[in-house]
Amino acid sequence: MFIGDLFMPRPIASPSRRSSAIAAVAACCVGASSFASLIQGAAAPARPVVPGAVPPAAPAAPAAPATSAEPWSEQLWNAARTGNRQQVDLLLEHVPADATSDAAKRLRESVTRRDEHVAATSKKVAEQRIEKAKEMSDAVAAGNATKALIGAAYMKFLSDDWKVDLASPGVKAAIALADTKIAKARTDGDWLYAEELLNRVRSLYEGSTQKEEFQKYDDALETDVSRRVMLVLEYAPHAWYDLRKKQYERLDEKDRKEPFAPFNEKGDDDWKQTIEGINERILAEALTQIAAQHLENVGWKPLIEGGLSMVHQLATTPALNEKFPSLGDATLAGAFGQAVTDQLTSVAAMRAEEVDAKTFNKVFAALRAANDATVKLPVEVIVREFGNGTMATMTHDFEDPYTEIVWPDRMRRFSQAIKGNFVGVGILIRHNEKREIVIINPLDGSPSKRAGIKPQDKIASVNGMSTADWPLDKAVDTITGPAGTPVTLGISREGEAKPIEYPLVRERIKMYSVQGWKKTGYNDRFEPQWDWYVDPEDGIGYIRLTGFNEDTFTDFLKSMREMSTQRDINGLILDLRGNPGGLLQSAVSFVNAFLRSGRIVSVEDRNGQELYAFTAQRQRAPLADVPTVVLINEGSASASEIVSGALEAHDVAVVIGERSFGKGSVQEVHDIDGRGPEAKANVKYTVQHYLLPAKPGETKGRLVHKQPGSDDWGVMPDYVVKLSPDQIEEINKIRASADDVPEEAADGMVEVPGSSKSPGDEPPANGQAVDKKAKEPRDPAELVMKGIDPQVEMAVLLLQGRALGQAEKASSVGPATAPAQRPAAPEAAGKARS
């Protein structure tokens, strides 16, 4: 059973299915907990910030600041914990005059610096609002819908009252222009452009009170346009190329950084690989499991209707005649489309309780017969797209992108993911426009990194075999293999006359999911070394978690031991921004490390019955006395939401940032034997929800999962601090440079479309000594000292204030008194392993 998975499923509307393919060759490792449970990594595009959504309750009038450090420090912490911004600001304006220590001096400097940053940001935001409004207006006048909507999106991000701004003449004009362009694009079959504009308009209405408008664009996007985009991508490579070229030609000259590459014939028949092993038995078994076992009691009717709708779109997307010429015959395609419509009409007229497996068998038999009599498509294509249509319905109608059919072509890597059995050489790869296999990044500590393989290297051969024409799946399957076995990569590198041979030995790949404030270099195994203190003078540590795998908690304990040997820990920032999740048991262990007693998380079935729960154990809480701030954003999902939500519910940490993703469902995996060559598949479906612990005064825990029609989802921070688009982009650049990772492979805080890329540091060529220190990385201190990351800056400020009371107490009684909290070095007894 799974609480999610480490791969985002591929529903029909998922952008991941059409993005430049990226494959992880032993890129990450996971393992099953004692409950065989995983927490989903929400790799889907992050939801946009919803202005003013679900803010904390209005705080009471500010209380007079205390005049001595200890009570003042307590006031500040409690004000942040309750989201009382007025009180926080008042307290920061009145740091006690009798606080004269060096810590007090640094705190006052931090307050002054933050005030300057806030003022500068406010001024810039006001200027940007005027600038973006003009850009939007100019774009409307020029008939450029994309630029007009980008301007509107910026205005939403910067708006103080989006309800008012959404109704403004400028925004309404931008949407009206987009409507005209969308209608024409759909008529012309310009599906990629129509999808882009629908996405942009929908995002303007998301989170607003105009739910009907949001639903209108969402329906057009998810039930029609995005499905057709996926079909063209899958089965019409020339048409797909033409759609992308049109998008390229719409760009301004300055945004065309490289000429558009000519069409590459090498991937012309990739679609054939995706249907290998598929048969009707797989589809029938998958739908049987979903209809009967899904959390929402979906039954058969919506599944059959969703499948039929997708097959109808298959029949009515003219570009597909590229591979299926019969679809270009209006008579044949029309007859097949009418047969599908007849089945849809018949099923729609039935009551939900009347629709069952027999109905499905009858419907699919009719589809087969109509296909045989008309367009004669490969039946595997109809099976696959019928199944994809049902998954699209689960995503759109039930907001469940985690239920999916794992078709035979994806089975090997899906199995590796759920078993945590990743063995290889530790590289991320993708295809470029020429269909060459390009290395995005060699992973820290991996055989490829130690050997000196670089980002942007191209794999020309594997074990002497040319990789020309290889799909990524074949590359992954050939490069990976049993631990301890050799594999030789032939690497083409810019500036080298011929490929360089790299003999490597496969090994289990460790994912370094625990990162510090500043990477200081590498050890002899090219494993990363970190400075863990964001503020060493005040003893404030920083740990960023990029996931929750089977090593994460153990590595976290190790980092805390390293931190505590350097000095006393006065505070900790736990950065979960952009963290998609991981192992359930790892999340539970993290919460327990800060919590002596109380419920951590519980799981309930579709009847609302509690199935099991996790409770903190006192002996496993070595960090309970360490003041902690947790950072979250819309990319924080599942395990991140358990950790941040549980710590928030028990008031053992202050949570800062923006509302989290809202993923709290549990999936179960069912094996399917299609009884044919390569006919093995899986179906994964949602069966349970998890609940965060109840807060004081609540009788039941809180569901974080985003459900259809609900405005209450995710973890809402105690103290909301938003980031501007410019700040997000600059944070990503600094982190990519400081962490010695190309931005393309970095665990970005938030994806910023169109953001520029900074090259990561590159190890030297094969045969040369490996330089363990990163080459001229940017200093992450910029994030705080220049106010680029106001979320981290605020966290540091709160922890400096929290530490001030203890520091003043220590200085008043003399050096013999122990300084602020210094927890005993956490031992392995607290680790969570499966």
N, C-alpha and C positions, 0 to 999 in steps of 0.2 A: 504494500500500500504506500502511496506517495502523498505527501503534502506538496504537490507541484512536481516540477522536474527542472533539470538544468538547461533544457532546451525549450525555447518558446515554441509551442506547437505551430504548425503552418496552416492556419485557417485560410480560406480562400482570400480573404481581404488582408492577409498579413503582408506588410511591405517586405519582410525578410525574404519572401519567395522570389522577388524580382530584383533585389539588390545584388550588387556584384558579389558573387558567391565567396564566402569565407569559410574555410574548413579548419578545424582544430586537429592537428596531428598530435595526439597525446597532449592536447593543450590544457586539459584540466582533469582533476580526478575527484570523484565523489565516492561515498560509501553508504551502505544502508545502516541505519541505526538499529537498536534492538527492536524497534517497531517497524523496521524496514521502511522508514518514513523519510521523505525528502520534502523540502520546502521550495516551491517554485521560484526560479529566477525570472523575474519579469523583464524579459528582454524586449518586450514590445515597446514601441515609442512611448516615451513618458507623456502622461496627460499634461496639458498646459495648466499653469497656475490659474486658479479661479479667483478673480479679484473679490475680496471681501467674503469668501465662502466660509461658512461655519466658524466664525471667530469665537474666541473664548468669551464667556459671559462678561458683561460690563463690570469692571472692578469698582470697588468702593472708592470714595474720595481718598486722595493720598493722605497718609498719616505723616505727622511731623518726623523728620529724620532724627534718629538717635544721635547724641553728641559724642558718644564714645565708640571705639572701633568694633568691639565685640557685638553689641546689639545692632549697630548699624549694618554690620556684615550679615547678620541673620535677617534683618529687614530686606536687604537687597536680594538675597537668595530667595526668600519667600515671595517677594514681589515678582521676580522672574518666573518662579514656579507657577504662579497663578495668572501669569500673563498681564500683570498690572503695569502697563508701559509708563503711565504717568508717574507711578510710584518709583519705578526704576530710574526714570529721568531725573526726578526730584532728588533721589538719593545720590545719584552720580554727580549732581551739581553741588552736593553738600557732604563731601568726604570729611569725616570728623577732623576738626582743627587740631585735636590733641594727638592725632596719629602722625608721628614724626619719623617713623622708621624709613629705611630705604624702600621697603615694600610700599609704603604709603606714597612716597615720592613717585615711584614707578606707576602706581595706580593713577595718580593725578595726571601724569604725562599721557597715560593711555586714554583717559577720559577726554583730555584736550584734543588728542589726536583723532579720536573717534568723532568728536563734535565737528572738527574740521572736515572729516571725511563725509559725515552726514550732510553737512551744509553744501559741500562741493557736489555730492551726488544729487541732492535735491535741486540744485541749480542746473545741473546737467540734464536731469529728467525733465525739468520745465522747458529747457531749450529743445530737447529732443521731441517733446510733445508738439511743439510748434513746427519743428523741422519735419517730423513724420506726417503731420497733418497736411503740410504743403506738398510733400512728396506724393501723398495719396491723391490729393486734388489734381496735381499735375499729371499723374499717371492716368487718372480717369479721363482727363481732357485729351490725353494722347491715345486713349483706347487700350492701355496696357493693364489688363486685369490682374496679372500676377503682381506687378509692382504696387498696384492700388491695394491689393489684399495684404501684401507684406507691410505696407504702411499702416493699414488698419490693425494688423496683428500687433505691431509695435505699440500702437495707441492703446490697445487693450492691456498689454503688459504694463504700460506706464500709467494707466488710468487710475484716478482716485474714485471714480464712479462710472463703471462701465455700463450700467443700465442707462444712464443719461447719454454717454458717448456713443453707445450702440445705436441710439435713435437719432443721432446727429445727421444733418444733411450730407456731410462728407462721407461718412461710413455707409449710409444708405445708397449713395451714388456708386460707391465702390462695389457693393453687393449687387446692385442692379446691373452694372456693367458685366460682372462675373456671370450673372444669370444668362445674359445674352450670349456670352462666349461659351458657356457650358452647353446651352441648347444646340448651338451650331456644332460644337465639338462632338456631341453625341450623334448628331445627324451625319456628320462626316466620318464617323468611326475614329476620331482622334482621341482615343480612350485615355491615353496617358495625360494629355492636357486637361481633359474633363475631370479626371481623377484628382489632379493637382488642385484645380480650382475648387472642386467640391470639398476637398480636405480643408482648404484654407477658409472657405466660408463656414463650414461646420464648426471649425475651431473658434470662430468669432461668437457663435451662439452657445458653445459649450459652457455650462455653468451659469448661464443667464436665466432670467425668468421666462424667456421666450422658448419654451420647451417644444412647442409645435413646429417652430421654424427649425430648431435643431434636428428634430425627428425627420423633417422633410428632406433635409440635405443628407442626413445619416442614411435614410432609406435608399435614396438615389445612389449614394456611394457604395454602401455595403451589399445591397441586394441586386445591383446591376453593374455599375461601371467598374468597380474593382474586380468583380468576377470576370468581366470580359478582358480586363488588363491581364489577369492571371492566365486566361486561356490563350491569349496572343503570345505571352511570354513562353508558355509551355509548348505550344504546337506551331507557332508561325514565326520562326527566327528572322526572316526577312522583313515581315511586317513589324516585328518588335524593333528591329534596327531602324526602320523608317520612323516609327513613333518617337524613338529616342533622338533621332537626328532632328526632327521637327522641334523637339524641346530645346535642343542645343542651339538651333538657329534662332529661337526666340530670345536667347540671352543677348545682353549687350556685348559689344566687342571686348570690353575690358574684362568681362567675366569668362570669355572663351580662352582659358589658359593654354589649351593645347588644341591643335586641329582635331576634328572629329575623325576617328580612325575608320578606315574602310571596313566593309562587312567581312567577317571571317567565316569561311565555310566550315571550319573544323567542328563547330558545335551543331551542325545542321540536323543531325539525327539523335541528339541527346534525349529527346522525348521517348525514344524507344526503350531506353534504359529505365525510365520511370515507370513503365507499365509491365516490366518483366515480373512474372510470378503472380500477377493480379488475376483473381477470378471472382465469380459471383458469390462463391461460398464465403470468402473473406468478408465481403460487403454485408451479406446477410447476418453473419455471426456478430460482426461489429455493431450493427444496428440493433440486433436482438439484445445485446448487453446494455447499450445505452438506453433503449426504450424501457427496459425493466429495472435497471439499477441506478440510473442517474438521480442525483439529489433532488432535482426539480420534478420528478415523476413525468418526464416529458412525453412518454408514450410514443406511438408510431406515427401519428398524423403529421406533426411538424417535420419529422425526419424525411418522410416520403415526399412531402411538399417541397422541402428544401432541395432534395435530390433531383426531383423533376424540374424545378426552376433552373438548376444549373445545366441540366441536359438541354433544356430549351435554349438557354443562352449559347450552349455549344452549337446548336443547330442554326442559330440566328446571328452569329458573328462572322461576317463575310470573309475577314482576313484568314480564317482557318482553312479556306480552300487551298492555301499554299501547300499543306500536307495532305489534305483530304479534298481532292478535286470535286467530289460529288456534292460538297457543300456549296460549290459555285453554280450548281444547277438549280435554278430557282424552283423548278417543279419538284425535284426530288427533295431539296431542303425544306421547301414549303410543306410537302406531304409529311415529312418526318416531324417538323415542328408542330403541325396540326395534331398529329398523333400524341405528341407529348402534352399539348394543351388539353386534349380530350381527357387524358389521364388525370391531369391536374384538376380539371373541372369535376371529374367524378369523385376524386378524393376530397375535394373541398366541400362537396355536398354531404359528406358523411359526418356523423357525430364522432367525436374523438374516441369514444369507447368502442365504436364499430371497426376502427382501423387497427389491424394487427399484422402479424407476420404473414398470414395468408394473403392479406391485402397487398403487402409488399411483393410476394411471389407473383401474384396476378399482374401487378403493375409492371414488374420488371420483365415478365414474359411478354407482355404487350409491347414494351420497348424493344426487346430483341426482335420480335416479329416485324415491327415497323422499320427498324434499322435494316433488317435483311431485305425488306421489300423496297427500300428507298436508297439511303445514302451509303449503306454498307461500311460503316466505320468499324475499326477494330473494337470488339466488344470490351476489351480491357480498358479502352479509353472511356467508354460509357460507364463502366463500373467505377473507375477512378473518379470521374467527374460527378457521378451521382453521389459517391461518398464524400467528395470535397464539398458538394452542395449541402449535405446534411451538416457538415462541420461548420460551414459558413452560417447556417441557421442557428446552430448552438452559440456561435459567437455573437450574432446580431440580436437574435430574439431572447436569448437567455444570458447574454453577457458572460459567456463561458468560453474563452479562447483556449482553455486548458484541456478540454475534451478533444480528442483527436484520434484518427485512424493512422497508425504507423504502417505505411505500405511497405512491401518487401524490400524496396530499394533503400530504405532507411533503417532497416532492422539492426544491422551490425553496430552502427554507431549509437543507436538508441539503447541497445543492450549494454554496450560499454559504459554509457552514461549512468544507467541505473545500478550497475554492479560496481562502479568505481574502478574499473579495470582499464586504465589508460596507460598504455606502454608505447613508447616511440622515441622520437628524438627531440621533441619539444619545440615545434614551430607552428605558427599560424600561417596559412597559405590562402591565396585567392587566384582567380584568373584576371589578367588584364585584358584590354581590348583586343590584343593580338592572340588571346587565349594561351599565353605563356603562363606557367605556374610561378607566381611571385610570392616571395616570403614577406609577410607583413612584419613579423617579429620573431626572433628566437627568444624563448622564455628563459628567465633567470634560472641559473643552476642546471640547465638542461645540457645534454650532449652537444646540441647545435650551438648553444651560446659559448660553451667552453672551447669548442673547436674554432670559433671565430667567424661563423656564418653571420651575415649582416642583413638588416632590413633592406628590402628592394632587390636582394639577390634573386636570380631566377633559377629554378631547378630544371636543368637541361636533360638530366638522365638519373635513373635510379637503378643501381646495380648494373650499369652498362646499358640499360634499355632506354631509348629515347622517350621523352615524355610528350613529344609532339602528338597532338590530337587527344591526349588523355583528359577525360573528365576528372573533376576534383575527387570524386568518389574513388576512382582507380588509384589516384595518387595517394590518397589517405590509406587505402587498403594495402598498397605496396610498401609504403614507407613504414607503417606500423607493423608490429609483429611481436613475438615472444621476447620477454626481457632476456638480455644477455646475448642476443643474436646480432650479427653484424648487418649493416646496410651502408652502401656507399652512395652519396649524393654527388652528382656532377653539377657544379654551380657556375652559371654564367654571371659575370659581374662587369659592370661598366668600367672600362679602362683596362680590362684584361683581354688579351688576344684570344685565349681559348679557355674552356671550362676548367675549373679547379676541382680536383677530386677530394672529397671529404669522407674518409672512412669513419663511420660512427658505430657505436654499440647501443642498441635500444635499451631503455630502462624505464621503470615506473616514473612518471613525470609528476613532480610535486608542484602544486600551485601555491605560490606565496601570497596568501590572501591577507596577511597581516603586514601592514606598511606603517612606517613611522613618519616623522615630520620631514626629514631630509635624508636622502640617500647619500651615504658617505663613501660608497665604493663597493667592492666585492671582495670576498675571500678567495682562497685558492681554488675553490670549486665553482667560482663565479656565482655564489649565492649572495644576495643583496645584504648590505650592512646599513644600519639606520641610526640616525640621531633621533631619539624618542621624545625630546623636549622641545615644545614650541616656545616655551619661556623658561629657560634653565634657571634664571635668577630667582624666579618665584616658584620653581618646582612644579610647573604645569606640563604634564605629558600630553602627547598626541598619538593616537593610534587610529589608523584608517583600515576598515575591514572591507575588502572587495567581494567577499562571499563567505559562506559558512560551510567549508568542507570538513573532512574528517580530521585534518591537521590544524584547523584554524584555532580551536580553543587551546590546544597544547602550545602552539606557537605564540598565542597571546600571553599565556602564563610565562613563557620564556622571556618575552619582551618586557613584561612587568618586573620580572626578576632583574633583568639588565637595568631597567630604569631605577629600581630601588637600590641597586648597588652604587649608583652614581650620586644619589642624594635623596632626601626625603621627598615623597610625593605629596604635594599639596593639592593637587587637582588633576583630573584626567578629562581630555576631550576624546570621545568615542565617535568617530566619523563614519556614519552609515549611509552617507549620500551616494546614490547610484548603486547601492548594494542590492542585487536582485534576489538574494536568499541562499539557500543551501540545505544543510542537514537540520532536521528538527532537534535532535539531541544536542547539537552544537549550540543552537539558540537557547535551549533550556539551560545549558551549563553556563552560558554567558550571564543570563539573568540571575542565576543562583549565586554567581560570584559576587554580586552586589547586593543580594537580598538574603537576609537571614531566615525569614519565614514568610509564608503566604503562598497563594496560588500563583503559578507562572502562566499556564495556558491550559485550556481544556478543549476537547473535541466533542461535537455533537452530531447526531445523524439527522436525516431529513424529517424526522418526527420531533426534533428538538430534544431528544434524549441524550444525556451526557454519556459518552462511551468511556472516556478516560481523561485523566488530568495529571498535570505535573505540579508538584509542590516543592518549594525551596527547602533545603536542608542546611541547618545552621553551620555545620562543620565545613560546608563547601562555599562559604562566603568570605573569603579573605579580603575582599575589597569593599566591604560594606561601609567602612568609615571614610572612604576616599570620595571627596566631592567630585561629582561627575556631570558633565554636560554631554548629551547625545545630539548629534546633528543628523537631520533627515531631510529628504526632499521627495519630489514626485517619482524619483527612480528608486526609492527605498521600498522594498517589497518583501512580503512573506516573513522569512526569518528576521529580517530587519525590523519588521513591524511587531513581531513578537517581542524582540529585545527592547525596542524603544517604547512600545505600548505598555509592557509589563512594568518597566522601570518607572514610567510616568504614572501609571495607576497606583503604584506603591510609594510615590513621592520620594524615591531614592535617587533620582536624577532630574535635571532640568533638560527638557527637550526643546531644541532650537531649530528653526528652519522653516520648511513649508510642508504642507500636508503630503502624506506618503501615498503610495500607489493604490492600495486597497485590494490586496490579494490574500485571502484567508480561506482557501478551499483545499480539500483533500482529494487526491485522485487515486484510483485503483487501476492496475494494469491487468489485462486479460490476454492470454496467449491465444492465437488463432492459427489453426492448421488448415491451410487451403487444400491439402491433399493433392499437391502437384509439385513439379520441379520449382524450387525456390519460392514456393507459395506459403511462406511463413510471414505472419503479420502480428501486430498488437493493436489493441484498442485501449485507450486510456480515457477514463471518464470520472467526473466529479461525484463523490459519494458523501462527503462530510464537510463541515465548516469547523474552523477553530475559533475560539473566543478568548479575548484578552480578559484578565482578571477584573472583577467588579471594583469600581472606585468606591470610596466611602459614601454611603447613602444609597448605593445601587444594590439591587437584589440579584442581578444576573450580569454575567460578563458581557462585554461588548463585541459584536461582530464587526470585523474590519473590512470584510469582503464587500466590494462594490456590487450591489444588486440592481436589477433593472428598476428604474424610476426612483431610486433612493438618492437623497442628497447627503446621507450620513455614511461615510466610508473612510477607511484609512485611519492613520494616527494624526491627530491635529497637534502641532507643537504647543508646548506651554507658552512659548515666546516666538511669535512669527517674525522672521526676518527674510525678506525677499531679495533676490538677486536680479540685477538688470541684465539684458542680453549681452551688453558689452562686458559686464563683470564675468558672466558665465564663460564667454569666449576666452577672456584673458586668463581666468583660472585654469581652464583646460590647457592652454598653451604653457603656462608656468609649470603646472603639474607634469605635463608630458616631458618637458625639458628636465625638470628637477629629478624626476623618477627614472630618467634614461630610457624612455619608451616612446616610440613613434606615436603621434596622436591618433593615427589610424587604428592602433592596437590598444590605446590607453583606455582604462576604465574611466571614461569621462564622467564628470559630475552630472552634466546634462548635455544631451546632444544639441548642438547649435547648427542647423542646416546652413551650409555655405561658409562655415568658419574656415579660416585658413589653416594650413597644416604646418607644423614645425618639425623639421627632421630630428629624429632622436639621435642620441650618441651611438656611434657604431664601433664595435670591436674591430681590431685590425685584421688584416687578411690572414689566411691559414699559413702556419709556419712561422709567424712572428710571435714575439712575447705578448701576452695578454695584459693590457693596462687595466688594473682593477678599479681605477678611479674614473668616474664619468668626466667627459670632456666639456669644460665650461658650461655646466648646467646653470639655469637660472635659480636664484635663491628664493625658496618659498617664503622667506621672511617678508618679501614684497606683498604677499597676500594680506598680511596684517598691517605692516608699517605704512603701506600705501592705500589701505582700505579697499583693496580689490575684492577681498572675500569678507564681507561684513558679518557673515554667519560665524566664521572662525574668530573674527575680531571680537564679536560680542561674547562668544564663549570664553575667550581669554580674559576679557574684562570682568565677567561674572566670577570666574575662578580667582582672579587677582583679588577681587573684593571679598570673596569667601575666605581666602587665605589671610586677609589683612587682620581680621580679629585675632586669629591664632598667633600671627606674627607679633602683633602688639602685646599680646599676653605673654609671649615668650620673652620679648625684650624687656618687659616690666619686671619680671621675676629673675632675670639673669640667664646666662647660657646653660646652667645646669639643667634647666627644664627642657624636656624633649620638645622639639619643634613640631610643626603640624603633622598630620597623619602619616605614619610610616608603616604600612601594613607588612605583616610577615610575608616573606617571599612566598608566593603561591607555589604549592607543590603539585606533583602530578596526580595526587589523590583526587584532585578536583576535576580531572580531565574527563571528557566524554568521548569514548570511542565505541565503535560498534564491533 
